[in-house]
Amino acid sequence: MKAEFWVFLGLAIFFAPVALVYWLMSRDPTGTTALTLTFFLVLMIGGYVFIMQRNLPKRPEDRKDGEIADGAGELGFFPPQSLAPLLCAATAAVVVLAPVFGWWLLLIGFGLGAAALASWIFQYYIGDHAH
């Protein structure tokens, strides 16, 4: 995680003077606030990565004697294809459009939302990928 720490530290070093220069040149409080919050967000993530790199064992790419074969093995769990996120997004669109076309659409959106969310939660308990 040493490389990730340096990336976030570099971003923090970049956003601090950018926010200051932006404020001095434009006097825009909204953009300056956004850039300042971006600086603190990047600093927060960089601090988290720094703490985690000290507490976790070093990865092969962080060690001087690390070999490519040291990083072999299972990379993680990758979920199968699913229509549930698409259904949840379509439900969100229906709910957002409810004030435009009529509040009755909100009831339909909440019903569809419950079904879409349940299908997303229980997708690993039914079908081909059941556990």
C-alpha positions in Angstrom: 0.0 0.0 0.0 3.0 2.2 -0.1 2.2 3.3 -3.7 -1.4 4.2 -2.8 -0.2 6.3 0.1 2.1 8.3 -2.1 -0.6 8.9 -4.7 -3.0 10.3 -2.0 -0.3 12.4 -0.4 0.6 13.8 -3.8 -3.1 14.7 -4.4 -3.3 16.4 -1.0 -0.2 18.4 -1.8 -1.8 19.3 -5.1 -5.2 20.4 -3.8 -3.9 22.6 -0.9 -2.3 25.3 -3.1 -4.9 24.9 -5.8 -7.7 25.8 -3.3 -5.6 28.8 -2.1 -4.9 30.1 -5.6 -8.5 29.6 -6.6 -9.7 31.6 -3.6 -7.2 34.4 -4.3 -8.1 34.6 -8.0 -11.8 34.2 -7.9 -13.1 34.9 -4.4 -15.7 32.2 -5.0 -16.7 30.6 -1.7 -18.4 27.6 -3.3 -15.5 26.4 -5.5 -13.0 27.1 -2.7 -15.1 25.1 -0.3 -15.3 22.2 -2.8 -11.5 22.3 -3.3 -10.8 22.5 0.4 -13.2 19.6 1.1 -11.5 17.6 -1.6 -8.1 18.3 0.0 -9.4 17.0 3.4 -11.1 14.0 1.7 -7.9 13.0 0.0 -5.9 13.6 3.2 -8.4 11.4 5.1 -8.1 8.5 2.6 -4.3 8.9 2.6 -4.2 8.7 6.4 -6.3 5.6 6.4 -4.1 3.9 3.8 -1.0 5.0 5.9 -2.5 3.4 9.0 -3.5 0.3 7.2 0.0 -0.1 5.6 1.5 -0.1 9.0 -0.9 -2.7 10.5 -1.1 -5.2 7.7 1.6 -7.4 6.4 3.5 -6.1 3.4 2.2 -7.1 -0.1 4.7 -8.6 -2.6 4.9 -5.4 -4.5 5.8 -3.4 -1.4 8.7 -5.7 -0.5 12.2 -5.3 -2.0 12.5 -9.1 -2.3 9.0 -9.7 -3.6 8.5 -11.9 -6.6 5.6 -12.1 -9.1 4.8 -15.6 -7.9 4.3 -14.3 -4.3 1.1 -12.5 -5.5 -0.4 -15.6 -7.1 -3.6 -17.1 -5.7 -7.2 -16.1 -5.3 -7.8 -12.5 -6.0 -11.2 -12.2 -4.4 -14.9 -12.7 -4.9 -16.4 -11.4 -8.1 -20.2 -11.6 -8.2 -22.0 -13.0 -11.3 -24.0 -10.9 -13.6 -27.2 -9.6 -12.2 -30.1 -7.5 -13.2 -30.8 -6.3 -9.7 -28.7 -3.1 -9.9 -30.5 -2.1 -13.1 -33.9 -2.8 -11.5 -32.9 -0.7 -8.5 -31.8 2.2 -10.7 -35.0 2.0 -12.7 -37.0 2.1 -9.4 -35.0 5.2 -8.4 -35.9 6.8 -11.7 -39.6 6.0 -11.1 -39.5 7.5 -7.6 -37.7 10.6 -8.7 -40.3 11.2 -11.5 -43.2 10.8 -9.1 -43.4 14.5 -8.3 -43.5 15.3 -12.0 -46.2 13.0 -13.2 -48.1 12.3 -10.0 -47.7 11.2 -6.5 -49.5 7.9 -7.2 -46.3 6.9 -9.1 -44.5 7.0 -5.7 -46.5 4.0 -4.5 -45.6 2.0 -7.6 -42.0 3.0 -7.2 -41.9 1.9 -3.6 -43.4 -1.4 -4.5 -41.0 -2.0 -7.3 -38.2 -0.8 -5.0 -39.0 -3.4 -2.4 -39.0 -6.2 -5.0 -35.8 -5.0 -6.7 -34.0 -4.6 -3.3 -35.1 -8.1 -2.2 -33.9 -9.6 -5.5 -30.5 -7.9 -5.0 -30.2 -9.1 -1.4 -31.3 -12.6 -2.1 -29.6 -13.2 -5.4 -27.1 -15.7 -3.9 -29.9 -17.8 -2.4 -31.8 -18.7 -5.6 -30.9 -19.9 -9.1 -27.5 -21.1 -10.4 -25.4 -19.2 -7.8 -27.2 -20.4 -4.7 -25.0 -21.0 -1.7 
